[in-house]
Amino acid sequence: MAMPIQNPAKNREPHPKNLARARHEVRPKDAALKNLAVTEVTEERISPATAAEYLRQNGVNRRVRRSVVTLYAGMMKKGLWGASNDMICFDARGRLLNGQHRLLAVVESGTTQSFVVRRGVDPEAFKHMDTGAQRGVDDVLGILGWEYGPLSASTAKRLAFYAKAGYLNAAIAQGHNSQPGRALYADRFDILEVAAEYGPMMASVKFTGVRRRDLKKIGITPAQMAFTHALFSPWHAGFEDFAGRLLKRDFRSADDPANALLDRMLLHLTSAVSSPSRLHPTAVFGYIVLAANADFKGRGLTKLQWPRGSGFPQPLVQVAERITTALAWAPPRGQPGDDS
């Protein structure tokens, strides 16, 4: 009978340096790495005193947006702050990575709130914070009972994206925060800051909110009109008159830009879905800007045209700079990207 071949390596004594690994022991220099991978998730009732203690461990967070803290604190005082999937996070060294605005709101409101707390988070995960399932702008404004809450949120989003970028493009016109392969224009704290601090926005929302039905009749959404109103009205005293002429169909002359815009929108509404005259929502907004620009400059228009190859229409008013100045933001980038 053939004898099995013995492997001499199996009969060797383990090298002393390998004993720790053989016994599943962790060497001292590996301990820190192991701790970084161990996380603990708990639900805690956090009082103002505990929140203040946690905030003393805050060394790596973003700048504080006081208007956001005030919004959150208002919700807490009214008993409207509910559970959220967005966790309060600490790294293995106890540093606060995520949650400073909520903790500051607990201190400001003087209330005790429930939060999910995660400890032992890898510090590299900090760069990915604020991208998950969180309480968004729509949620905050809706819970606080803002008049025309969804419209306020959509207008604040577009204004924040536009102010950060410094120009309009198709993505911003549709309410998207970035284009493929590009960094975000603004985060949710920027958007909440616009909603809370930029006064002209609320006037635009109220102006548009009461005219929702009239806008629908001519194929313009409230979001499109509120954003355009917020762009032009601080600089163009006649913008509300322009919008009023459009909705009442009461034009000053045959070459009134409001009349040219109405003609283009009615052509859009009466066209078949497959017709070239049927406009994409982005194109609708572009035509509104073109007509508003003409009215701002006092130019007559008999036909509204978007010149081929001209890129996305830019408003002839300096609103981006006004917003960044009002909110003490860095100047807008001002370098248009792909305007298709």
N, C-alpha and C positions, 0 to 999 in steps of 0.2 A: 504494500500500500504506500502510495506516495505521501511523504510527510509534508505538511504545510511549510512554506518558507517563512522563517521568523524575520521580523523587521527589527534590526538591532536598535533603531531609534526609539522604539517603544519601551525598551528596557533601561534607557538612560534616565538618570536622575535629573529633574528639572533644574535649570540654572537658577541660582539664587535671585537674579534680577527678574526672573519670570514668576517667582512664587506668588507675588501680590496678584498678578493677573490670574494665575491658576486658581487662587482662592477667591477670586472675584472681589478683591479689595481695590479701592481707589487710591492711587497715589496722591500725595498732597497737592501737586501742581495740577492734577486733573479735577480737584474738588470744585474750584470756581467754575469751570466749564460745565460740570455736572449740575451745579446749582442754577445756572442760567437756563437750563432746559427744564427745570422743575417749576411748574406753575401751580398756584392755588387760587381757586375761584370761590368766592363766598358772597353772600348777600348781607349787607350791613345797613343798619340804621345810623346815618351819619348826622351828628349834631353840629351846631355852629362851632363849638369848641374843638370837636374832632376834625372838622373841615379845616379850621385854622391851623391845627397841628399838621395835617397832611400838606397844606400849602407851604409850610416852612421847608418841606422837602422838594419843592418845585424849583429845579434848576435848569431844565432843558426844554421848557414849553415855549409856545409862541407868545407874542405880545398880547396883553389883555385888551379886549374890546369892551369897554365899560357899558356901551349900549346893549351888548349881548347879555352881560351880567344882569343889567336892569330888567331886560325882558324875561330872563329865566327867573329872577327873584320875584317878579310880578306874578308869574304862574304859580310859584311856590306859595306865596302869601294867599292867593285865592284858592288854594287847595286843588289846583289843576295840574300839578306835576305828577305824571304817572310813570310807570315802569318803562324802561328803555333797554334796548339791546346794547347800547353803547356803554362800555364798561369804564370804570375808574381804574387806571392801570399804573402799576409800579414796577420798576425793574428789580433785579435781584439785590441791588444795593439800597433799595427803599426809596429811590428817586421817583417822583411823580412824572409819568409820561403822558397821561391823557386824563382830562377831566377838570382842568383848572377853572374854566368858566362856571361849571356846575357847582364846584366847591365854593367859589367866591359868591355865587348866588345863595348858597345855603347860609353863609355868613351874613350876607346883606339882608336876607329875608328873616333871619332869626328863627328859622324853622328846622325841624329834623326830617330828613328825607331818606328813602330807601334807594340804594344803588347796588349794582353788581360790581364787586371789586376783584381784580385779578392781580396777583403778585408773582414776581419772578419772570416778567416778560422780557424777552430778548431786546436790548436797546436798539438793535437794528430794525425792530418792528415799529419803532417810533415814526419812521419816515412814511409808514403806511397807515398811520392813524387818521381818523376822520374820513375814511373812504368806505366804511361798511354801512350796516343798517342802523341809522341814527335818526334822531328827531330832526326833520328837515325844516326849512323855512316855512313851507306850507303848513306843517304841523304846528309850529310855534305860533304863527299869526292866527291860525284857525282856532287854536285852544284859547288864545287871548281874546278871541271874539272881535278881531279887527273887521271893520266894514270892508266888504269886498276882499276878504282874506286871500283867496286863490289869485285874484287879479293883482293884489298888492305883491304877492310872492313872485309871480311871473315877471312883473315890471321891475322889481328890485333885482332879480336875477340878471335880466338883460342889461340894466344900468350898471351893475357891478362888473359884468363881463366886458361891456363896452369901455367903462372907465379904466379898467386894468389894461386892456389891450390898446386903447387909444384910437381905435378905428372900428368900423362895422364890416362884417362879412356874413356870408350865408349862415354859418354856424350860430353866430350870436343872434342874428335875426330870428332864428328858430328857437332860441332859448337854450342852445347847447353850450356847454362850458369850455369846450376845446374842439380842435379838429384832430383827425387821426395823426398820431405820432407827435403831438404837441403837448406842452405842459398845460395844466389848468390855468384859466385866466383868473379865477377868483374862487375862494373856498366859501363854505356856508357862513362863516363868521363875517366875511366881507359882505355877503348878501344881507345878513341880518343887520349889519351896521348901516347899509344904505337904507333899509326899510325904516330903521329907528331914527336916523339922523338927517337924512337928506329930505328937507321939507318939501321942495317942489314935487317930489314923487307922489305924495299923498293927494295933492291938488289934482294931479293928472289922473289918479285912480278914481277920485270922486267925480271928476268931469266925465270920465268915460263910463263909469258904473251906471249912471242914470240914463245913459244913451245906448245901452247894450242892444236893445231891440231895434233901434233905428240903424245901428251899425250893421246888424245882421242882414237887414234888407238890402244893403248894397255890397255885401260880401266881404266886409272888413271885421275882423275879430276884435273884441275888447282889448286883448293883449297887444295887438298891433297898434291900435289907436293910443292906448295908455303909454306905451313906450315912445311913440312918436311925439305925443304931447309932452312927455317928460324931457325929451331931447330939445324940442323947439321953444316951448312956452317961456322958459326963463330968459330967452334972448329975443324971441319974436313976439312982441305984444299983440300982434294980430293973428296969432295961430288959432285961438279959440273962435275968432270970427271966421277964419278959413274953414275950420271944422264945422261951424254952424251953417255956413253957406252950403257945404257939401251935403249935410244931413237934411237941411230944409229945401235943398235944390233951388235956392234963391241966389242967383249969381249976379255979379256986378256987370259982367259983359260977356260976350261970346268967347273971349279968350281968357276968361277967368281960370286959373290953374285948378280950382276946385271943380269946375265944370269938366275940364279935361280928365281929371281923376275919376269923376263919376262916370263919364262915357266909357273909360277903360274898364271900370269895375262892372258896369252893366253888360259890356261885351263878354267879360269873364263869366258872369252869372248865366247868361243866355246861351253860352257855347256848350256843345256836347263835350263829354268828358275827354274824348280823344282829340278834340280840336286844338290847334296851335294857340287859339285865343284863350284857352283854359289855363289859368295861372297857378303855379305852385305857390304855397303860402309865403315862401321866401320872396318870390317875385312881387306878390301883392305888397309886401312891406317896402320893397325897393321902389315901387311906383309911388307909394305914399310919400317917401322921402323926396323923390324927384319933384312931385307937385308942391310939397311944402317948401323946398328950396326955391322954386320959382316964385312962390307967393312971398317968401322972405325977401327976395331981391326985387320984387315988384315987376317981374317979367310976365307978359301974357303968354298963354299956351292955348293953341287950338287942338293939338293932338299930343298925347303923352307917349313918348318913345324912350326906350332904353337902348342907347347906342351899343351896337354889337362890339364886343371886345373892350368895353370901357370899365369893366370891373364893377364891384358892388357900389351903389351910390352912397356917398358920404354926406352927412348933414353939414350945412354951411355955418354951423354954430359950434362954439368951443365948449361943449358940455363935459367932455371927458376931463378936461383940466379943472372945470368948476367942481366936479364931484371929488376928484382927488384932493383938491385944495380944501374943500369943506370938511373932508374926513381925515385930513392930514396923512394921506397915502403918498407913496412914492409916485413921481410923475408917470403917466401912461407910457407904454412902450412906443406907440406911434409908428410901428413898422408893419404895414399890412402884409398879410401872408397870402394864401391862396384865396382869392375873392370869388371863386366860382360858386 
